[in-house]
């Protein structure tokens, strides 16, 4: 039997290191078959002093690796394109 994680998610405590702006929690979320990254910050209400979690959700980007650059094709030097060279010999 396979596990269906549709419409569910998970949050893990995040190592903030030396950057206090990093989220307190990070994780992933699946809604309707679409995957998202989720970040959460523990905040305190200015009005009541109660703690709450502020969330940010971003769609995961499809990363298929770096794109290969087109190969550089050099034309052979001839009398016709000699003047196109940046620096003559």
Secondary structure by P-SEA (a helix, b strand, c coil): cccccccccccccccccccccccccccccccccbbbbbbbbbbbbccccbbbbbbbbbccccccccccccccccccccccccccccccc
